[in-house]
């Protein structure tokens, strides 16, 4: 066993520092002034060969594969100061202190707060089984968030977690580990300093995190990460705030994809239709017609793998023409209806696949650990072999088959499924590793991420204008660059409804804002009526909204399955569609900074310790707090409103509450508890959209709650093509300032022309009505009669019911300033 105990020497390299210890080399690189790489190598090879990193400060042998998506920075050069016992590196933002003996690295922010510390003495070890372990110091009540897709509460203090993606159908959303993703990244938040730091382990062997549920009398409190091989390749991500840590993490591993608008709309799905004995195509088309007849919006259909059934076996890239008589005509009909297919494809190939010998000749499979043949694992319907996406020839072949048999049939959307490689038990099976050779143990979780990369590339290579929509069940760090994801085959229960929330928000803190859950549950019995209503009411705030099922009681979960509640479900989904401008602007923000769409309260309210352990109340974007009813039969519901601002009840005429308190509100089956924060700017469509992809907002409704200065970016583009990359988009900067005189400045940039014809601004002011309102200096008419206001093209009206002023005007199609005066007016003249 090897234990790193002391630093013996340090040498300066070009852009890095190399420490020699008693048994390993440690390479330190300051990627930016807030991102520090600490790489401990016992074999001292230090090869650079990443499938994940989007920002580097060194040459990597895989740079060519990521030429269009990887940025190489000049590393930050810190000031260095050495004493007999330690070496200090200062970037201006952080200080890294290397203590020589006992060995220990510590990271401080510029104010001197300790962000991170190794466990001094022997923080890095290599055991006789070639497992590497990294020990870190902790405080007893530290909070730990992230880790990718994990069951249970949001804060993982005192938990033991395993990073190993598995096919976990019907999982217990509170207690089960593992699930479908492998993302070895977490955020530590100190209750003492209220400062956060991120730790990303750039290593994809199976690993475990022990977050303080082990204790030894010989050491101070500690956590550890342990992996089955490779280097301890740690990136420390500073920034103090969780927001900044997530920003730095997605800078490092890749900004989330800006998905097409249809990806945010209702995606119909069920395993039922593609599994019919015949005429599945007619059944799906009829389902789309029924959706519209019932008054629901729709944007796509997740086409399960039954379309590939060959002799009752799932054989990817084939078509069952009993079920889908003319796939090309069927795809065209679905596109005409505004519900593009998202066809399911899988990386496992049954040995009985009709093209199996052809695949073998092309050498596309992961190889057996000893024999010169393909490795074999269990698969749907029998034994199978598995595509090796680390093989350049296999990547080329995959794109060719995918294009010819799926994309060219008529879709720009791909559903990558069952891609955990969970059943390939021999971890010594060999992968190409782009010519170097590696094992599936080393590379397994990267396969699904590369699979998504290839799908996105294939779509664009087939049609350069098309913006890909890739959805994936599995994924490694970096999956956010290519795909929307969902938390797998969940079980139908109230517990799942509740605990899918921290699973999704935990993924949001792990760099993936585009995560959702199967609404209503995938596995198990049909949801009862109340559960289904509550699930939809919760699901409308998720980035992925799909009602998808494979129920074990021969039922099909569909929006109208309970006639008595179909109206409530319709109302909830229509509300999501009216939120389209707010949702798509949040999607754009996510693509720039990694900001989650469903945000845990701690992301926005890090200075309020009462939210550190909150798992089930969340924020939709920045400004809307959502506290869904998650228990059956509820008549009231308790909601904690974070300290630091006032809150306004969306459902009760903007009733105002001070933050930092728990309130109890009455609820019924129709209630979706929502609260706007002080300073909120929330754009919605006043005209009802029925398709996010094809309908356009003509009537903008902007809700504003003044509170200090605030700037918001309302983003729009065509939502379909890649023209936004060339600046064909519209970013409207909305700046709100003032108290007695509130100004709303609108300034737009970009060449995209939106479809807005009319603007309604709803500004909440509880204590008084405006004195006057102007638009670019021109006074607008004041109406005291609501009916006359509604009939006018422009003007303003103060609602005594809501205590809010409504201002409307035709879209001026230029930058303007709306000014609302709440100044004192001496009506009597005294």
RADA-V738316 format. One record per pair of residues at least 12 apart in sequence whose C-alpha atoms are under 8 Angstrom apart, sorted by the first residue. I is the first residue (numbers start at 1). J is the second residue. D is the distance in whole Angstrom. If there is no record, write none. Layout:
<<I/J/D> <I/J/D>>
This chain:
<<1/125/7> <1/126/6> <1/127/4> <1/128/5> <2/23/6> <2/125/6> <2/126/5> <2/127/6> <3/23/7> <3/122/6> <3/123/8> <3/124/6> <3/125/5> <3/126/7> <4/21/6> <4/22/6> <4/23/6> <4/24/7> <4/103/7> <4/121/8> <4/122/5> <4/123/7> <4/124/6> <4/125/6> <5/21/7> <5/22/7> <5/101/7> <5/102/6> <5/103/5> <5/121/6> <5/122/5> <5/123/8> <6/21/6> <6/22/6> <6/100/5> <6/101/5> <6/102/6> <6/103/5> <6/121/8> <7/19/7> <7/20/6> <7/21/5> <7/22/7> <7/99/8> <7/100/5> <7/101/7> <7/103/6> <8/20/6> <8/21/5> <8/22/7> <8/100/7> <9/21/7> <15/29/7> <15/30/8> <15/57/8> <15/74/8> <15/75/6> <15/76/8> <15/77/7> <16/28/6> <16/29/5> <16/30/7> <16/75/8> <17/29/7> <23/42/7> <24/40/7> <24/41/6> <24/42/4> <24/43/7> <24/44/7> <25/40/6> <25/41/5> <25/42/7> <25/44/6> <26/38/7> <26/39/5> <26/40/4> <26/41/6> <27/39/5> <27/40/7> <29/75/7> <30/75/6> <30/76/5> <30/77/7> <30/78/8> <31/56/7> <31/57/6> <31/73/7> <31/74/8> <31/75/5> <31/76/6> <32/75/6> <32/76/5> <33/76/6> <33/91/5> <33/92/7> <33/93/6> <33/94/7> <34/91/8> <34/93/6> <34/94/6> <34/237/6> <34/238/5> <34/239/6> <34/248/8> <35/235/7> <35/236/6> <35/237/5> <35/238/6> <35/248/7> <36/235/6> <36/236/5> <36/237/7> <37/233/7> <37/234/6> <37/235/4> <37/236/6> <38/232/8> <38/233/6> <38/234/5> <38/235/6> <38/236/8> <39/231/7> <39/232/6> <39/233/4> <39/234/6> <40/124/8> <40/231/6> <40/232/5> <40/233/6> <41/230/8> <41/231/5> <41/232/7> <42/126/7> <42/231/7> <48/60/5> <48/61/6> <49/61/5> <49/62/6> <50/62/7> <51/446/7> <51/450/8> <52/253/6> <52/254/8> <52/477/7> <52/478/6> <53/70/7> <53/252/6> <53/253/5> <53/254/7> <53/478/7> <54/66/8> <54/69/6> <54/70/4> <54/71/6> <54/251/7> <54/252/6> <54/253/5> <54/254/5> <55/70/6> <55/71/5> <55/72/6> <55/73/7> <55/251/6> <55/252/5> <55/253/7> <55/254/8> <56/70/8> <56/71/6> <56/72/5> <56/73/6> <56/252/7> <57/72/5> <57/73/5> <57/74/6> <57/75/5> <58/72/7> <58/73/8> <59/72/8> <62/434/8> <76/91/7> <77/91/7> <78/90/5> <78/91/5> <78/92/8> <79/91/7> <85/99/6> <85/100/6> <85/101/7> <86/98/5> <86/99/4> <86/100/5> <87/99/7> <87/100/8> <92/110/7> <93/109/6> <93/110/5> <94/107/7> <94/108/6> <94/109/4> <94/110/5> <94/238/7> <95/107/6> <95/108/5> <95/109/6> <95/110/7> <96/108/6> <101/121/7> <102/120/6> <102/121/5> <102/122/8> <103/120/6> <103/121/5> <103/122/7> <103/123/7> <104/117/7> <104/118/5> <104/119/7> <104/120/5> <104/121/7> <104/123/7> <105/117/6> <105/118/6> <105/120/8> <106/118/6> <109/238/8> <109/239/8> <109/240/7> <113/193/7> <115/195/7> <115/196/7> <115/197/6> <115/238/8> <115/240/8> <116/136/8> <116/137/8> <116/197/7> <117/136/6> <117/137/6> <117/138/8> <118/135/6> <118/136/4> <118/137/5> <119/135/5> <119/136/5> <119/137/5> <119/220/8> <119/222/7> <120/137/8> <122/135/8> <123/135/5> <123/136/7> <124/232/8> <130/228/7> <130/229/6> <131/226/7> <131/227/6> <131/228/5> <131/229/5> <132/226/6> <132/227/5> <132/228/7> <132/229/6> <132/230/7> <132/231/7> <132/232/7> <133/224/7> <133/225/6> <133/226/4> <133/227/7> <133/232/8> <134/224/5> <134/225/5> <134/226/6> <134/232/7> <135/222/7> <135/223/6> <135/224/4> <135/225/7> <136/222/5> <136/223/5> <136/224/6> <137/220/7> <137/221/6> <137/222/4> <137/223/6> <138/212/8> <138/221/6> <138/222/5> <138/223/7> <139/190/8> <139/221/6> <139/222/8> <140/212/8> <140/221/7> <141/157/7> <141/190/8> <141/191/7> <142/157/7> <142/188/7> <142/189/6> <142/190/5> <142/191/6> <143/155/6> <143/156/7> <143/157/6> <143/187/8> <143/188/6> <143/189/5> <143/190/6> <143/191/7> <143/612/7> <144/156/5> <144/157/6> <144/186/7> <144/187/6> <144/188/5> <144/189/6> <144/211/8> <145/186/6> <145/187/5> <145/188/7> <145/506/7> <145/509/7> <146/185/6> <146/186/5> <146/187/6> <146/506/5> <146/507/6> <146/508/8> <146/509/5> <146/510/5> <147/182/8> <147/183/6> <147/184/6> <147/185/5> <147/186/5> <147/506/7> <147/507/8> <147/510/6> <148/181/6> <148/182/6> <148/183/5> <148/184/7> <148/185/7> <148/506/6> <148/507/5> <148/509/8> <148/510/5> <149/179/6> <149/180/7> <149/181/6> <149/182/8> <149/183/8> <149/487/7> <149/503/6> <149/504/7> <149/506/7> <149/507/6> <150/177/7> <150/178/7> <150/179/7> <150/503/6> <150/506/7> <151/172/8> <151/173/5> <151/174/5> <151/175/6> <151/176/6> <151/177/7> <151/178/8> <151/179/8> <151/499/7> <151/500/8> <151/502/8> <151/503/6> <152/173/6> <152/174/4> <152/175/6> <152/176/8> <152/499/6> <152/502/7> <152/503/7> <153/174/7> <153/499/7> <153/502/6> <153/613/8> <153/615/6> <154/502/5> <154/503/7> <154/505/8> <154/506/6> <154/613/7> <154/614/7> <154/615/5> <155/612/7> <155/613/6> <155/615/8> <156/211/7> <157/211/6> <157/212/6> <157/213/8> <158/210/8> <158/211/5> <158/212/5> <158/213/4> <159/210/6> <159/211/5> <159/212/7> <159/213/6> <160/208/7> <160/209/6> <160/210/5> <160/211/6> <160/213/7> <161/177/7> <161/178/8> <161/208/6> <161/209/5> <161/210/6> <162/177/7> <162/178/6> <162/206/8> <162/207/6> <162/208/4> <162/209/6> <163/178/7> <163/181/8> <163/182/5> <163/183/7> <163/184/7> <163/206/6> <163/207/5> <163/208/6> <163/209/8> <164/178/6> <164/179/8> <164/180/8> <164/181/7> <164/182/6> <164/206/5> <164/207/7> <164/445/8> <165/178/6> <165/179/6> <165/180/4> <165/181/5> <165/182/6> <165/420/6> <165/422/7> <165/445/7> <165/474/7> <166/178/6> <166/179/6> <166/180/5> <166/181/8> <166/420/6> <166/421/8> <166/422/5> <167/179/7> <167/180/6> <167/418/7> <167/420/7> <167/422/7> <168/180/7> <168/488/7> <168/489/7> <169/488/7> <169/489/5> <169/490/6> <169/491/8> <169/523/7> <170/489/6> <170/490/5> <170/491/4> <170/522/8> <170/523/5> <170/524/7> <171/489/7> <171/490/6> <171/491/6> <172/490/8> <172/491/7> <172/496/7> <173/490/8> <173/495/7> <173/496/5> <173/499/5> <173/500/6> <174/495/7> <174/496/7> <174/499/6> <179/487/8> <179/488/8> <180/420/7> <180/473/7> <180/474/5> <180/475/7> <180/487/7> <180/488/7> <181/420/8> <181/445/8> <181/473/8> <181/474/5> <181/475/5> <181/476/6> <182/204/8> <182/445/6> <182/474/8> <182/475/6> <182/476/5> <182/477/7> <183/475/8> <183/476/5> <183/477/5> <183/510/7> <184/200/6> <184/201/6> <184/202/8> <184/203/8> <184/204/8> <184/477/7> <185/198/7> <185/199/6> <185/200/4> <185/201/6> <185/477/8> <185/510/7> <186/198/6> <186/199/6> <186/200/7> <186/510/7> <187/199/6> <187/242/7> <187/245/8> <187/509/8> <191/609/7> <194/606/7> <194/607/6> <195/240/5> <195/241/6> <196/238/7> <196/239/7> <196/240/5> <196/241/5> <196/242/6> <196/245/7> <197/236/7> <197/237/6> <197/238/5> <197/239/7> <197/240/6> <197/241/8> <197/242/7> <197/245/6> <198/235/8> <198/236/6> <198/237/5> <198/238/6> <198/245/6> <198/246/8> <198/249/8> <199/234/7> <199/235/6> <199/236/5> <199/237/6> <200/234/6> <200/235/5> <200/236/7> <200/237/8> <200/249/8> <201/232/7> <201/233/6> <201/234/5> <201/235/6> <202/232/8> <202/233/5> <202/234/6> <202/235/7> <203/227/8> <203/230/7> <203/231/7> <203/232/7> <203/233/7> <204/441/8> <204/442/6> <204/443/6> <204/444/7> <204/445/7> <204/446/8> <205/227/6> <205/228/6> <205/229/6> <205/230/7> <205/441/6> <205/442/5> <205/443/7> <205/444/8> <206/227/6> <206/228/6> <206/441/7> <207/225/7> <207/226/5> <207/227/4> <207/228/6> <208/225/6> <208/226/5> <208/227/7> <209/223/7> <209/224/6> <209/225/5> <209/226/7> <210/223/5> <210/224/5> <210/225/6> <211/223/5> <211/224/7> <229/442/8> <230/442/8> <237/249/7> <241/606/7> <242/602/8> <242/603/6> <242/606/8> <243/595/7> <243/603/6> <243/604/8> <246/509/6> <246/510/7> <246/511/6> <246/593/8> <246/594/6> <246/595/7> <247/593/5> <247/594/6> <247/595/7> <249/511/7> <250/478/8> <250/511/6> <250/593/7> <250/594/6> <251/593/8> <253/477/7> <253/478/5> <254/478/6> <254/480/7> <254/481/6> <255/480/7> <255/481/6> <255/590/8> <255/591/6> <255/592/6> <255/593/7> <255/594/6> <256/480/5> <256/481/5> <256/482/7> <256/511/8> <256/512/7> <256/513/7> <256/514/8> <256/590/6> <256/591/5> <256/592/8> <256/594/6> <257/480/6> <257/481/5> <257/482/6> <257/483/7> <257/591/6> <258/587/6> <258/588/6> <258/590/8> <258/591/5> <259/467/7> <259/468/7> <259/469/6> <259/484/8> <259/587/8> <259/719/8> <260/467/6> <260/468/7> <260/469/7> <260/693/8> <260/719/5> <260/720/5> <260/721/8> <261/584/7> <261/692/6> <261/693/5> <261/719/5> <261/720/7> <262/299/5> <262/300/7> <262/691/8> <262/692/6> <262/693/5> <262/719/8> <262/720/8> <263/299/8> <263/300/8> <263/469/7> <263/544/7> <264/543/6> <264/544/6> <264/545/7> <264/692/7> <265/298/7> <265/299/5> <265/300/8> <265/544/8> <265/545/7> <265/577/7> <265/691/7> <265/692/6> <266/297/7> <266/298/5> <266/299/6> <266/300/7> <266/545/5> <266/546/6> <266/547/8> <266/573/8> <267/298/7> <267/299/6> <267/300/5> <267/301/5> <267/302/6> <267/545/6> <267/546/5> <267/547/7> <268/298/7> <268/299/8> <268/300/6> <268/301/5> <268/302/6> <268/546/6> <268/547/6> <268/548/7> <269/301/6> <269/302/5> <269/303/7> <269/304/8> <269/546/7> <269/547/6> <269/548/5> <269/549/7> <270/302/8> <270/303/8> <270/304/7> <270/547/8> <270/548/5> <270/549/5> <270/550/7> <270/556/7> <270/557/8> <271/303/8> <271/304/6> <271/306/8> <271/548/8> <271/549/6> <271/550/6> <272/550/7> <272/556/7> <274/303/7> <274/304/6> <274/305/7> <274/306/5> <274/307/6> <274/323/7> <275/306/5> <275/307/8> <276/323/7> <277/322/7> <277/323/7> <278/322/5> <278/323/4> <278/324/8> <279/322/6> <279/323/5> <279/324/6> <279/325/7> <280/323/5> <280/324/6> <281/323/6> <281/324/5> <281/325/7> <281/330/6> <285/333/8> <285/334/7> <288/337/8> <288/339/8> <294/560/8> <295/570/7> <296/570/6> <296/573/7> <296/574/7> <296/690/7> <297/573/8> <297/574/7> <297/577/8> <297/689/8> <297/690/4> <297/691/6> <298/338/7> <298/339/6> <298/690/7> <298/691/6> <299/338/6> <299/339/5> <299/340/7> <299/691/6> <299/692/7> <299/693/7> <300/338/7> <300/339/4> <300/340/5> <300/341/6> <300/342/7> <301/339/6> <301/340/6> <301/341/5> <301/342/6> <302/341/6> <302/342/5> <302/343/6> <302/344/7> <302/415/7> <303/341/6> <303/342/6> <303/343/5> <303/344/6> <304/343/7> <304/344/5> <305/343/7> <305/344/5> <305/345/7> <307/319/6> <307/320/6> <307/323/7> <307/324/7> <308/320/6> <313/380/8> <313/381/6> <314/350/8> <314/380/7> <314/381/7> <315/349/7> <315/350/7> <315/353/6> <315/354/8> <316/345/6> <316/346/6> <316/349/7> <317/345/8> <317/401/7> <317/402/7> <317/405/6> <317/406/7> <318/405/7> <327/409/7> <328/409/5> <328/410/6> <331/409/7> <331/410/5> <331/411/7> <332/410/6> <335/410/8> <338/691/7> <338/693/8> <338/694/7> <340/411/7> <340/413/8> <341/411/6> <341/413/7> <342/411/7> <342/412/8> <342/413/5> <342/414/5> <342/415/6> <343/406/7> <343/413/7> <343/414/5> <343/415/6> <344/414/7> <344/415/5> <344/416/6> <344/417/6> <345/414/7> <345/415/6> <345/416/5> <345/417/6> <346/416/6> <346/417/5> <346/418/6> <346/419/6> <347/386/6> <347/387/5> <347/417/8> <347/418/7> <347/419/6> <348/379/7> <348/384/6> <348/385/6> <348/386/5> <348/387/7> <348/419/8> <349/379/8> <349/384/5> <349/385/5> <349/386/6> <349/387/8> <350/379/7> <350/380/8> <350/381/8> <350/382/7> <350/383/6> <350/384/4> <350/385/6> <351/382/8> <351/383/6> <351/384/5> <351/385/7> <360/374/8> <362/393/8> <362/394/7> <362/397/8> <363/393/8> <363/394/7> <364/387/6> <364/388/6> <364/391/7> <364/393/7> <364/394/4> <364/395/8> <364/397/8> <365/385/6> <365/386/5> <365/387/4> <365/388/5> <365/394/7> <366/385/7> <366/386/6> <366/387/6> <366/388/5> <366/429/7> <366/430/6> <366/431/5> <366/432/8> <366/440/8> <367/429/6> <367/430/5> <367/431/6> <368/428/8> <368/429/5> <368/430/6> <369/426/7> <369/428/5> <369/429/4> <369/430/6> <370/429/8> <375/424/8> <375/429/6> <376/424/7> <377/423/5> <377/424/5> <377/425/7> <378/423/5> <378/424/7> <379/423/7> <386/421/8> <388/431/6> <388/432/7> <388/447/7> <389/447/6> <389/450/6> <389/451/7> <390/431/7> <390/432/6> <390/433/5> <390/434/6> <390/447/7> <390/450/8> <391/431/7> <391/432/5> <391/433/6> <391/434/5> <391/435/7> <392/434/6> <395/454/7> <398/454/8> <399/454/6> <399/455/7> <399/458/6> <402/455/8> <402/458/8> <403/458/6> <403/459/8> <403/462/7> <407/459/7> <407/462/8> <408/462/8> <412/459/6> <412/466/7> <412/467/7> <412/468/5> <412/469/6> <413/459/8> <413/468/6> <413/469/5> <413/470/6> <414/455/7> <414/469/6> <414/470/5> <414/471/6> <415/470/6> <415/471/5> <415/472/6> <416/448/8> <416/451/7> <416/452/7> <416/470/7> <416/471/6> <416/472/5> <416/473/7> <417/472/6> <417/473/6> <417/474/7> <418/473/7> <418/474/7> <419/447/7> <419/448/5> <419/473/7> <419/474/6> <420/444/8> <420/445/7> <420/447/8> <420/448/7> <420/474/6> <420/475/8> <421/444/7> <421/445/8> <427/439/7> <427/440/5> <427/441/5> <428/440/6> <428/441/6> <429/441/8> <431/443/8> <445/474/8> <445/475/6> <445/476/5> <446/475/7> <446/476/6> <447/475/8> <448/472/8> <448/474/6> <448/475/5> <448/476/7> <449/474/8> <449/475/5> <449/476/6> <449/478/7> <449/479/5> <449/482/8> <452/470/7> <452/471/8> <452/472/7> <452/479/8> <452/482/6> <452/483/6> <453/482/6> <455/470/7> <456/468/5> <456/469/7> <456/470/7> <456/482/7> <464/722/8> <465/721/5> <465/722/6> <465/723/7> <466/720/7> <466/721/5> <466/722/6> <467/720/6> <467/721/5> <467/722/5> <469/483/7> <469/484/8> <470/482/7> <470/483/5> <470/484/6> <471/483/5> <471/484/5> <471/485/5> <471/486/8> <472/484/6> <472/485/5> <472/486/7> <473/485/6> <473/486/6> <473/487/7> <473/488/6> <478/511/8> <479/512/7> <480/511/7> <480/512/5> <480/513/8> <480/514/7> <483/514/8> <484/514/5> <484/515/6> <484/544/7> <485/514/6> <485/515/5> <485/516/7> <485/544/8> <486/515/5> <486/516/5> <486/517/5> <486/518/7> <486/544/7> <487/500/8> <487/503/7> <487/504/7> <487/515/7> <487/516/6> <487/517/5> <487/518/8> <488/517/7> <488/518/7> <489/518/7> <489/521/8> <489/522/5> <489/523/6> <490/517/8> <490/518/7> <490/521/5> <490/522/5> <490/523/6> <491/521/5> <491/522/6> <491/523/5> <491/524/6> <492/520/6> <492/521/4> <492/522/7> <492/523/6> <492/524/6> <492/525/6> <492/526/7> <492/527/6> <493/521/7> <493/527/7> <493/531/8> <494/531/7> <494/630/7> <494/631/7> <496/521/8> <497/535/6> <497/630/7> <498/616/7> <498/630/6> <499/616/8> <500/517/7> <501/615/7> <501/616/6> <502/600/8> <502/615/5> <502/616/6> <504/516/6> <504/517/8> <504/598/7> <505/596/8> <505/598/6> <505/599/6> <505/600/6> <506/600/8> <508/595/7> <508/596/5> <508/597/7> <508/598/7> <508/599/7> <509/596/7> <511/594/6> <511/595/8> <511/596/8> <512/594/7> <512/596/7> <513/543/7> <513/590/7> <513/594/7> <513/595/7> <513/596/4> <513/597/6> <513/598/7> <514/542/8> <514/543/5> <514/544/7> <514/596/8> <514/597/7> <515/542/7> <515/543/6> <515/544/6> <516/539/8> <516/542/5> <516/543/6> <516/544/5> <516/545/7> <517/539/8> <517/542/8> <517/544/7> <517/545/7> <517/546/8> <518/545/8> <518/546/6> <518/547/6> <518/548/5> <518/549/7> <519/532/8> <519/535/6> <519/536/6> <519/539/6> <519/545/7> <519/546/6> <519/547/5> <519/548/6> <520/532/5> <520/535/6> <520/536/7> <520/547/6> <520/548/7> <520/549/8> <520/557/7> <521/548/7> <521/549/6> <522/548/6> <522/549/4> <522/550/5> <522/551/6> <523/549/7> <523/550/6> <523/551/5> <523/552/7> <524/550/8> <524/551/5> <524/552/5> <524/553/7> <525/551/5> <525/552/5> <525/553/5> <525/555/8> <526/551/6> <526/552/8> <526/553/7> <526/555/6> <526/556/7> <526/557/7> <527/557/8> <529/562/6> <529/565/7> <530/632/7> <530/669/7> <531/632/7> <533/565/7> <533/568/7> <533/569/6> <533/669/8> <534/628/8> <534/629/7> <534/630/7> <534/669/8> <536/569/6> <536/572/7> <536/573/8> <537/569/7> <537/572/6> <537/573/8> <537/628/7> <537/672/7> <538/628/6> <540/572/7> <540/573/6> <540/575/8> <540/576/6> <541/576/7> <541/598/7> <541/620/6> <542/597/7> <542/598/6> <543/597/7> <543/598/8> <547/559/8> <568/670/6> <574/688/7> <574/689/8> <574/690/8> <577/688/7> <577/689/6> <577/690/7> <577/691/8> <577/692/7> <578/684/6> <578/685/5> <578/686/7> <578/687/8> <578/688/6> <578/689/6> <579/683/7> <579/684/5> <579/685/7> <580/684/7> <580/685/7> <580/692/7> <581/683/6> <581/684/6> <581/685/7> <581/697/8> <581/714/7> <581/715/7> <581/716/7> <582/621/8> <582/682/6> <582/683/5> <582/684/6> <582/714/7> <583/597/8> <583/621/7> <584/715/7> <584/716/7> <585/713/7> <585/714/6> <585/715/5> <585/716/7> <586/621/6> <588/715/7> <596/621/7> <597/619/8> <597/620/6> <597/621/5> <598/618/6> <598/619/6> <598/620/5> <598/621/6> <599/618/6> <599/619/5> <599/620/6> <599/621/7> <599/622/8> <600/614/8> <600/615/7> <600/617/7> <600/618/5> <600/619/6> <601/614/7> <601/617/7> <601/618/5> <601/619/6> <601/642/8> <602/614/8> <604/622/7> <605/642/7> <605/643/8> <605/644/8> <608/642/7> <608/643/6> <608/644/8> <610/642/8> <611/642/7> <617/639/8> <622/680/8> <623/676/6> <623/677/6> <623/679/8> <623/680/5> <623/681/7> <623/682/7> <624/674/6> <624/675/6> <624/676/5> <624/677/7> <624/680/8> <625/674/5> <625/675/5> <625/676/6> <625/677/7> <626/672/8> <626/673/6> <626/674/5> <626/675/7> <627/639/6> <627/672/8> <627/673/5> <627/674/6> <628/672/6> <628/673/6> <629/671/8> <629/672/7> <629/673/8> <634/667/7> <634/668/7> <635/666/6> <635/667/5> <635/668/6> <636/664/6> <636/665/5> <636/666/4> <636/667/5> <636/668/8> <637/664/5> <637/665/5> <637/666/6> <637/667/7> <638/662/7> <638/663/6> <638/664/4> <638/665/6> <639/662/5> <639/663/5> <639/664/6> <639/665/8> <640/660/7> <640/661/6> <640/662/4> <640/663/6> <641/658/8> <641/659/5> <641/660/6> <641/661/6> <641/662/6> <641/663/8> <642/659/5> <642/660/5> <642/661/7> <643/658/8> <643/659/4> <643/660/4> <643/661/7> <644/659/6> <644/660/7> <645/658/7> <645/659/5> <645/677/7> <645/678/6> <646/658/5> <646/659/5> <646/677/6> <646/678/5> <647/659/6> <647/675/6> <647/676/6> <647/677/5> <647/678/6> <648/675/5> <648/676/5> <648/677/6> <648/678/7> <649/673/8> <649/674/6> <649/675/5> <649/676/7> <650/673/8> <650/674/5> <650/675/5> <650/676/7> <651/673/7> <651/674/7> <653/801/7> <653/802/4> <653/803/8> <654/764/8> <654/802/6> <654/803/8> <655/802/8> <676/705/8> <677/705/8> <678/705/6> <678/706/7> <678/707/5> <679/704/7> <679/705/5> <679/706/5> <679/707/4> <679/708/7> <679/709/8> <679/710/6> <680/703/7> <680/704/6> <680/705/5> <680/706/7> <681/702/7> <681/703/6> <681/704/5> <681/705/7> <681/712/7> <682/702/6> <682/703/5> <682/704/7> <683/700/7> <683/701/6> <683/702/4> <683/703/6> <683/714/8> <684/700/6> <684/701/5> <684/702/6> <685/697/6> <685/698/7> <685/699/6> <685/700/5> <685/701/6> <686/698/8> <686/699/5> <686/700/6> <686/701/6> <687/699/6> <693/719/6> <693/720/7> <696/755/6> <697/755/6> <697/756/6> <698/755/5> <698/756/4> <698/757/5> <698/758/7> <699/756/6> <699/757/6> <699/758/5> <699/759/6> <699/760/8> <700/756/6> <700/758/6> <700/759/5> <700/760/6> <701/759/6> <701/760/5> <701/761/6> <701/762/7> <702/759/8> <702/760/6> <702/761/5> <702/762/6> <703/761/6> <703/762/5> <703/763/6> <703/764/8> <704/761/7> <704/762/6> <704/763/5> <704/764/6> <705/763/6> <705/764/5> <705/765/7> <706/736/7> <706/737/7> <706/738/8> <706/739/7> <706/742/7> <706/763/7> <706/764/7> <706/765/8> <707/737/8> <707/739/7> <708/736/8> <708/737/6> <708/738/7> <708/739/8> <709/735/7> <709/736/6> <709/737/5> <709/738/7> <710/735/6> <710/736/5> <710/737/7> <711/733/7> <711/734/6> <711/735/4> <711/736/6> <712/733/6> <712/734/5> <712/735/6> <713/731/6> <713/732/6> <713/733/5> <713/734/6> <714/730/8> <714/731/6> <714/732/5> <714/733/7> <714/734/7> <715/729/8> <715/730/6> <715/731/5> <715/732/6> <716/729/6> <716/730/5> <716/731/7> <716/752/8> <716/754/7> <717/729/4> <717/730/6> <717/752/6> <717/754/8> <718/752/8> <727/750/6> <727/751/7> <727/752/8> <728/750/6> <728/751/5> <728/752/5> <729/750/5> <729/751/6> <729/752/5> <729/753/8> <730/748/7> <730/749/6> <730/750/5> <730/751/7> <730/752/5> <730/753/7> <730/754/8> <731/748/6> <731/749/5> <731/750/6> <732/746/6> <732/747/5> <732/748/4> <732/749/6> <733/745/8> <733/746/6> <733/747/5> <733/748/6> <734/746/5> <734/747/7> <739/822/8> <740/821/6> <740/822/5> <740/823/5> <741/819/7> <741/820/6> <741/821/4> <741/822/6> <741/823/7> <742/819/6> <742/820/5> <742/821/6> <742/822/8> <743/817/7> <743/818/6> <743/819/5> <743/820/6> <744/817/6> <744/818/5> <744/819/6> <745/815/8> <745/816/6> <745/817/4> <745/818/6> <746/815/5> <746/816/5> <746/817/6> <747/814/8> <747/815/5> <747/816/7> <748/814/8> <748/815/6> <756/811/7> <757/810/6> <757/811/5> <758/808/7> <758/809/6> <758/810/4> <758/811/5> <759/808/6> <759/809/6> <759/810/6> <759/811/6> <760/806/7> <760/807/6> <760/808/4> <760/809/7> <761/805/8> <761/806/6> <761/807/5> <761/808/6> <762/804/6> <762/805/6> <762/806/5> <762/807/6> <763/804/5> <763/805/5> <763/806/7> <764/802/8> <764/803/6> <764/804/4> <764/805/6> <765/803/6> <765/804/5> <765/805/7> <766/802/8> <766/803/5> <766/804/7> <767/803/7> <768/803/8> <768/822/7> <769/798/6> <769/803/8> <769/804/8> <769/805/7> <769/822/7> <770/798/8> <770/805/7> <770/820/6> <770/821/5> <770/822/4> <770/823/7> <771/820/8> <771/821/5> <771/822/6> <771/823/6> <771/824/7> <771/825/7> <772/820/6> <772/821/5> <772/822/8> <773/796/7> <773/818/7> <773/819/6> <773/820/5> <773/821/6> <774/818/6> <774/819/5> <774/820/7> <775/816/7> <775/817/6> <775/818/5> <775/819/6> <776/816/6> <776/817/5> <776/818/6> <776/819/8> <777/817/8> <777/819/8> <780/794/7> <780/795/5> <780/796/7> <781/794/7> <781/795/5> <781/796/6> <782/795/6> <782/796/5> <782/797/6> <783/795/7> <783/796/6> <783/797/5> <784/797/6> <784/798/8> <785/797/8> <793/808/7> <793/809/6> <793/810/7> <794/807/7> <794/808/5> <794/809/4> <794/810/7> <795/807/6> <795/808/6> <795/809/7> <796/808/6>>
